[in-house]
């Protein structure tokens, strides 16, 4: 999950996007975004889709370098 979080943070930085802005663009709460980015909550596929769309990429784009076994521990 670390690689996924890193990819999301890099995209946010590239797009000059704060957690608050990402929350607004995805319809998720700021608290939820924060929990995802701190790794204390797992993302659903639906949330991952909204995040990818808000960051101008795809789920595949965010999943580059992710160890899939981390996602299902």
N, C-alpha and C positions, 0 to 999 in steps of 0.2 A: 504494500500500500504506500510505502515511502516514495516510490518512483512516481506513482500517480499524483500524490500530493505535490511533489516537486514539479511535475509537469503543469499542474494547475497553477501553482504559484508563479512559475516562469511565464505562463500565458497571461496571467493577471498583470505581471510587471510589464510585459511587452505591450499590453493594451492600456497601461496606466490605470488599472482598475483596482479599487479598494474592495474589501470584503463587503462593505455596505452597498457599493455599486453592483457587485456580483449578485448580492441578495436581491436587489431591486430588479435586475435583469432576468433572474431565474424564477422569481416568485417564491423563493425559499426565504426563511428568516435569517437574520444576521447570526443568530445563535447557532443555527444549523450549519451555516457555512463555516463558522468558527470551529465547530466540533469536527467537521470533515477535515479542515486544514490542520487541525491538531491531532488527527488520527484517533479521536475518542468516539467517533461514530462512523459506521460503515455507510457508504453511499449505495442507494438503490440504483438500478439501471436507469430508471426514470429521472432521478436527480442528476445522475452523470450526464444524461442526454441534455437536460436543461443547462447544465454548467458548460458543456462543450459548445452548445449553440450560442450561449452568451459570450463565450470567448472566441467565437469565430472559427471553430474547428469541429472535428468529429470525435466520437468516442474513441475510435481507432487512433486518432491523433493524440489524445490524452493518454492512451494506454501504451504508448511506445516505451519499451524497456521495463514494463511491469511484469513481475513474476506472478503469474496467475495463481500459483499455490498460496500466495499471501492473501489473496482475495477471499479464500474459502477456509481459512484456519478456524 
